[in-house]
């Protein structure tokens, strides 16, 4: 077991599914945990302090230390209150796991403005806002000459990295989180903070009605608990040399997700014209690696 003794971890969306599994795993490793959950439905409707409090009681019953938080992390003030509670309750903050999310899947031609705004707000702003307030805390500690060995672990998705029909809102937000992870890692490293992301595939209340997920669960460990060990390791002191990375976790498989990079290219000393580009663009695409499928894998035998 990775030793998290003395570290303080904030986990958003920790009342159910992946977040709950992460909270229990961090606590089992010795961390003091702030369990955040608004307590709404899978579509982001309603609210209750029940889910967060139940996870806190589970942690305490197992001998761990935790407090509940029900602030809305997709709001500026809610995110600030969450980070403030962690520091007030435990004196510091070492790990932030941005996990909260909702689903409102619809085809693009049927998606409403409200469907788009709600999902993007919870996932993307709900990742930015807590990170922003946590970064303030860590930057000030660094400026004060105090040691900082902090971690941010974001939650992206195969949908955001490789696409999924019916998830334009969710996939766009998760793709944005991947980009945010890269940039935050660049900016916060100077303060002693690493920033990574996981792209989990797990059977939760958000995915239990998806046919392919049920099929996967028959042959692989799709429990949320199969993802949490990676998240705990990324939150530990051992992961200090790893930042700006995305890790896909599917049952017992862990993969590094390579980001965008230049493939084949062509240059011209003269400005391109549309008339010249037809064969050039066709050749570039033909020489490029094929797009990965929704599992993130390219066809067998294709160039990397």
Buried (B, 14 or more C-beta within 10 A) or exposed (E): EBEBEEBBBBBBBBBBBBBBBBBBBBBBBBBBBBBBBBBBEBBBEEBBBEBBBBBBEBBEEEEBBBBBBBBBBBBBEBBBBBBBBBBEBBEBBBBBBBBBBBBBBBEEEEBEEEBBEBBBBBBBBBBBBBBBBBBEBBBEBBEEEEEBBBBBBBBBBBBBBBBBEBBBBBBBBBBBBBBBBBEBBEEBEEBBBBBBBBBBBBBBEBBBEBEEBEEBBEEBBBBBBBBBBBBBBBBBEEBEEBBBBBBBBBBEEBEEBEEEEEEEEEEEEEEEEEEEEEEEEEEBEEEEEEEBEEEBEBEEEEEE
